[in-house]
Amino acid sequence: MGTRYDRTVLGSNDDGRRIDRVVRRLLQDVPLSRIYRAMRSGEITVNGRRVQGDTRVYEGDAIELAESLHGRPTAVRKSDSGTGVKGDGSSLAGRIVHEDDDLLVVNKRRGELTHGPGSLDAAVHAYLAGRPTNGVSFRPGPTHRLDRNTSGLLVFSLSLRGAQAAAAAFRDGTMLKRYVALFEGVLAADAWDDLLSRDRAHRVTRQAGGAASDPGMRALSRVEPIAINATHTLGLVRIATGRTHQIRAQAAIHGHPLAGDRKYGSTESGSYLLHAASLTVAHPREGIGFSHLYARIPEEFRLRVREDFGPHALQRLDTIIRCCHEP
């Protein structure tokens, strides 16, 4: 009896990927060494031909996998399968700011994790359950992250094109991110340019020493005050880099920690208020179907702004984040 194969036709989200990476998604329980051996023996082929691990595959190619690879019919996910029926998206109700074929943008709640059980990532996957995948090697996921107690816009990729476009836009600075934050003290407009290093043992970001042993990574932020009283500043922060805890660490370095951020030197009780308020695409890019998005300030943040700075400050804040220009 000859070798039996399962055949999978690749979709758009597999286009241009290495065959070893695609097969690893199909055979997640099979060691990589076994996968490479199967390629050499002809148990894994593309369009009927043997391939090497670094061979690129493209939309429309067919991967043939021998059932003998794990002793039972291969659990192959068909690239265009799915009913098109949405999963349980109840936890995302009213929080989807933008959705197209490539990207999904959600307004993250304060206290919500980006990854893991019960996270926003899990909620997005429930929302997408049953939709066509257009590939076997791509998994939708967040293109950046927000701290647990930071609210606001979080971008999820729904396609390989969207993931690549968002990553490139964040990397080259054409996806502009603006945050609203409440700082301790009276803060003037400033451009922060610091070298930061991550202390993984204590899960904190610090100012780097600049020595060869601690060179750090450059962090660039620009802060503009929106409203000021005797003890606090309501500020708008535009970040040009995406370091872990960037705003929180730089605020502390420059003597104005986020109010309530005790991890970074605040003496106030409670928790800090930091909101990823808007995303603006400076130049059109294939795979990004929006030019400007904003997320409404959470109610507890709005209440604090009204109490500390008055209703006019809240109105000005709402006007600023709806606009794609600086104040």
C-alpha positions as CSV (number, residue, x, y, z in Angstrom):
1,M,0.0,0.0,0.0
2,G,1.4,3.4,-1.0
3,T,1.9,6.4,1.1
4,R,-1.3,8.4,1.7
5,Y,-1.2,12.2,1.7
6,D,-3.4,15.0,2.7
7,R,-3.4,18.0,0.4
8,T,-3.8,21.6,1.4
9,V,-4.1,24.6,-1.0
10,L,-2.5,27.7,0.4
11,G,-4.2,31.1,0.7
12,S,-3.2,34.7,0.6
13,N,-2.0,34.8,4.2
14,D,0.6,32.1,3.3
15,D,2.0,34.0,0.3
16,G,5.8,34.3,0.3
17,R,6.3,32.3,3.5
18,R,9.0,29.6,4.1
19,I,7.6,26.1,3.8
20,D,9.1,25.0,7.1
21,R,7.2,27.8,8.9
22,V,3.9,26.9,7.2
23,V,4.3,23.2,7.9
24,R,5.0,23.9,11.6
25,R,1.6,25.5,11.8
26,L,0.0,22.4,10.3
27,L,2.0,19.9,12.4
28,Q,2.4,21.7,15.7
29,D,3.1,18.4,17.6
30,V,5.8,17.2,15.3
31,P,9.5,18.2,16.1
32,L,11.2,20.4,13.6
33,S,13.9,17.9,13.0
34,R,11.2,15.4,12.0
35,I,9.7,17.9,9.6
36,Y,13.1,18.5,7.9
37,R,13.6,14.8,7.6
38,A,10.2,14.4,6.0
39,M,11.0,17.0,3.4
40,R,14.2,15.1,2.5
41,S,12.3,11.8,2.3
42,G,9.4,13.1,0.2
43,E,6.8,12.8,3.0
44,I,6.3,16.6,2.6
45,T,6.0,18.0,-0.9
46,V,4.8,21.2,-2.6
47,N,2.9,20.8,-5.9
48,G,4.2,17.2,-6.0
49,R,7.9,18.1,-5.7
50,R,10.4,17.8,-2.9
51,V,11.5,21.0,-1.3
52,Q,14.0,22.4,1.2
53,G,13.0,24.1,4.4
54,D,13.8,27.6,3.1
55,T,11.7,27.2,0.0
56,R,9.1,30.0,-0.4
57,V,5.5,29.0,-1.1
58,Y,2.8,31.1,-2.6
59,E,-1.0,31.5,-2.7
60,G,-2.4,28.6,-4.8
61,D,0.4,26.2,-4.0
62,A,-0.6,22.7,-2.7
63,I,1.2,21.2,0.3
64,E,1.1,17.4,0.5
65,L,1.6,15.8,3.9
66,A,2.0,12.1,4.5
67,E,-0.4,10.8,7.1
68,S,2.5,8.7,8.5
69,L,4.0,11.9,10.0
70,H,2.0,11.4,13.2
71,G,0.2,8.1,12.6
72,R,-3.2,9.4,11.9
73,P,-5.0,11.5,9.3
74,T,-3.3,15.0,9.4
75,A,-5.3,17.7,11.1
76,V,-5.1,20.0,8.2
77,R,-6.9,23.4,8.3
78,K,-8.2,24.2,4.9
79,S,-7.1,27.6,3.8
80,D,-10.5,28.9,2.7
81,S,-12.7,26.9,5.1
82,G,-15.1,28.5,7.6
83,T,-18.7,29.4,7.7
84,G,-18.3,33.1,7.9
85,V,-20.3,33.1,11.1
86,K,-18.9,35.3,13.8
87,G,-18.0,33.9,17.2
88,D,-19.1,35.3,20.5
89,G,-18.2,39.0,20.2
90,S,-20.3,40.2,23.1
91,S,-17.3,41.5,25.0
92,L,-16.3,43.6,22.1
93,A,-19.7,45.2,21.7
94,G,-19.4,49.0,21.3
95,R,-15.6,48.8,21.4
96,I,-14.7,48.1,17.7
97,V,-13.4,51.4,16.4
98,H,-12.4,50.1,12.9
99,E,-12.6,46.8,11.0
100,D,-11.7,45.8,7.4
101,D,-10.2,42.7,5.8
102,D,-6.7,43.5,7.2
103,L,-7.0,45.2,10.5
104,L,-9.3,45.3,13.5
105,V,-8.9,48.2,16.0
106,V,-10.5,47.8,19.5
107,N,-10.8,50.2,22.4
108,K,-9.1,48.3,25.2
109,R,-10.4,48.7,28.7
110,R,-8.3,49.7,31.6
111,G,-7.3,46.5,33.6
112,E,-7.6,44.3,30.5
113,L,-4.7,42.1,29.5
114,T,-3.5,42.2,25.9
115,H,-2.5,38.5,25.8
116,G,-3.4,35.3,27.7
117,P,-6.6,33.8,29.2
118,G,-9.4,36.3,29.5
119,S,-7.5,38.8,27.5
120,L,-8.5,41.1,24.7
121,D,-6.6,38.8,22.3
122,A,-8.8,35.9,23.4
123,A,-11.9,38.0,22.9
124,V,-10.9,39.0,19.4
125,H,-10.3,35.3,18.5
126,A,-13.8,34.5,19.9
127,Y,-15.2,37.3,17.7
128,L,-13.4,35.9,14.6
129,A,-14.3,32.3,15.2
130,G,-15.7,30.6,12.1
131,R,-14.5,33.1,9.6
132,P,-12.4,32.0,6.6
133,T,-8.7,32.0,7.4
134,N,-7.3,32.5,3.8
135,G,-4.3,30.5,4.8
136,V,-2.9,28.0,7.3
137,S,0.2,29.7,8.7
138,F,-1.2,33.1,9.8
139,R,-2.8,33.7,13.2
140,P,-4.6,37.1,13.9
141,G,-3.1,39.0,16.8
142,P,-2.1,42.3,18.2
143,T,0.4,44.3,16.2
144,H,1.6,46.2,19.4
145,R,0.7,46.1,23.0
146,L,-0.7,48.2,25.9
147,D,0.0,47.8,29.6
148,R,-2.8,46.2,31.6
149,N,-3.8,49.5,33.2
150,T,-3.5,51.5,29.9
151,S,-6.7,51.9,28.0
152,G,-7.3,52.9,24.4
153,L,-6.7,51.9,20.8
154,L,-5.1,48.4,20.1
155,V,-4.6,47.2,16.6
156,F,-5.0,43.6,15.6
157,S,-3.9,42.1,12.3
158,L,-6.5,40.0,10.4
159,S,-4.2,39.2,7.5
160,L,-0.5,38.8,6.7
161,R,-0.8,42.0,4.6
162,G,-2.3,43.9,7.6
163,A,0.3,42.6,10.0
164,Q,3.2,43.6,7.7
165,A,1.7,47.0,6.9
166,A,1.0,47.9,10.6
167,A,4.5,46.7,11.7
168,A,6.2,48.8,9.0
169,A,4.1,51.9,9.8
170,F,4.9,51.7,13.5
171,R,8.6,51.1,12.7
172,D,9.0,54.0,10.3
173,G,6.9,56.4,12.3
174,T,4.1,56.9,9.8
175,M,1.5,55.5,12.3
176,L,1.4,58.3,14.8
177,K,0.3,57.3,18.4
178,R,-1.1,59.9,20.8
179,Y,-1.8,59.3,24.4
180,V,-3.6,61.3,27.1
181,A,-2.1,61.2,30.6
182,L,-2.4,62.8,34.0
183,F,1.0,63.9,35.3
184,E,2.1,65.1,38.7
185,G,3.2,68.7,38.9
186,V,3.2,71.5,36.4
187,L,4.6,70.2,33.1
188,A,5.7,72.4,30.2
189,A,5.7,71.4,26.6
190,D,8.8,69.3,26.0
191,A,10.5,66.8,23.8
192,W,11.8,63.8,25.7
193,D,14.8,62.0,24.3
194,D,16.2,59.3,26.6
195,L,18.0,56.0,26.6
196,L,16.0,53.3,28.4
197,S,16.8,49.8,29.5
198,R,14.5,47.1,30.7
199,D,15.0,45.5,34.1
200,R,13.3,42.2,33.4
201,A,13.9,40.8,36.9
202,H,11.8,43.7,38.4
203,R,9.7,44.3,35.4
204,V,10.5,48.0,35.3
205,T,12.1,50.3,32.7
206,R,14.9,52.5,33.8
207,Q,17.2,55.2,32.4
208,A,20.2,53.5,30.8
209,G,23.7,54.3,31.9
210,G,24.9,54.7,28.3
211,A,28.0,52.5,29.0
212,A,28.8,49.5,26.8
213,S,27.3,47.2,29.4
214,D,24.1,49.2,29.5
215,P,23.7,51.1,26.2
216,G,20.0,51.3,26.3
217,M,17.5,52.0,23.5
218,R,16.4,55.4,22.4
219,A,13.0,56.6,23.4
220,L,11.4,59.7,21.8
221,S,8.2,61.3,23.1
222,R,6.7,64.8,22.8
223,V,4.4,66.1,25.5
224,E,2.0,69.0,25.2
225,P,0.0,70.3,28.2
226,I,-3.8,70.5,27.6
227,A,-4.8,71.8,31.1
228,I,-2.8,72.7,34.2
229,N,-3.7,73.3,37.8
230,A,-1.5,73.8,40.9
231,T,-0.6,70.1,41.3
232,H,-1.3,68.3,38.1
233,T,-1.0,68.5,34.3
234,L,-3.3,66.9,31.8
235,G,-1.0,66.2,28.8
236,L,-1.1,64.8,25.3
237,V,1.9,62.6,24.5
238,R,3.0,61.6,21.0
239,I,5.5,58.8,21.0
240,A,7.8,58.2,18.1
241,T,9.2,54.9,19.5
242,G,7.5,52.0,21.3
243,R,9.6,51.0,24.3
244,T,8.0,49.0,27.1
245,H,6.6,51.4,29.7
246,Q,8.0,54.3,27.6
247,I,5.7,57.1,28.8
248,R,5.6,55.9,32.4
249,A,9.4,55.7,32.6
250,Q,10.1,59.0,30.8
251,A,7.6,60.8,32.9
252,A,9.4,59.7,36.0
253,I,12.8,60.5,34.6
254,H,11.7,64.0,33.9
255,G,10.3,64.6,37.3
256,H,6.6,64.3,36.5
257,P,5.4,60.7,37.1
258,L,1.9,59.7,36.1
259,A,-0.4,60.5,39.0
260,G,-0.9,57.2,41.0
261,D,1.9,55.3,39.2
262,R,3.6,54.2,42.4
263,K,5.9,51.8,40.4
264,Y,7.5,54.9,38.8
265,G,7.7,57.2,41.8
266,S,4.2,58.7,42.3
267,T,3.3,59.4,45.9
268,E,-0.4,59.4,45.1
269,S,-2.8,56.5,45.9
270,G,-5.0,54.9,43.2
271,S,-3.9,54.0,39.8
272,Y,-2.4,56.0,36.9
273,L,-4.5,57.3,34.1
274,L,-3.1,56.7,30.6
275,H,-5.2,56.4,27.5
276,A,-4.1,55.5,23.9
277,A,-6.4,58.1,22.4
278,S,-5.7,58.3,18.7
279,L,-3.9,56.8,15.7
280,T,-3.1,58.8,12.6
281,V,-1.6,57.4,9.4
282,A,0.7,60.1,8.0
283,H,0.9,58.5,4.5
284,P,-1.5,56.1,2.7
285,R,-0.3,52.5,2.9
286,E,-1.7,49.3,1.4
287,G,-3.1,47.2,4.2
288,I,-4.1,50.1,6.4
289,G,-7.6,51.2,5.7
290,F,-7.9,54.2,7.9
291,S,-6.3,57.7,8.2
292,H,-7.4,58.7,11.7
293,L,-9.0,56.9,14.6
294,Y,-9.8,58.0,18.1
295,A,-11.1,56.3,21.2
296,R,-13.4,58.1,23.7
297,I,-11.7,58.8,27.1
298,P,-13.0,56.3,29.8
299,E,-15.6,57.6,32.2
300,E,-13.4,57.5,35.3
301,F,-10.7,59.5,33.4
302,R,-13.3,62.0,32.2
303,L,-14.6,62.4,35.8
304,R,-11.1,63.1,37.0
305,V,-10.5,65.7,34.3
306,R,-13.8,67.4,35.0
307,E,-13.1,67.6,38.7
308,D,-9.5,68.7,38.4
309,F,-9.6,71.1,35.4
310,G,-13.3,71.8,34.7
311,P,-15.7,71.0,31.8
312,H,-13.9,73.2,29.3
313,A,-10.7,71.1,29.6
314,L,-12.8,68.0,28.9
315,Q,-14.3,69.6,25.8
316,R,-10.9,70.7,24.6
317,L,-9.5,67.2,25.1
318,D,-12.3,65.6,23.1
319,T,-11.8,68.1,20.3
320,I,-8.1,67.4,20.2
321,I,-8.3,63.6,20.0
322,R,-10.9,63.8,17.3
323,C,-8.5,65.8,15.2
324,C,-5.5,64.4,13.4
325,H,-3.4,67.6,14.0
326,E,-1.4,68.6,17.0
327,P,-3.0,71.1,19.4
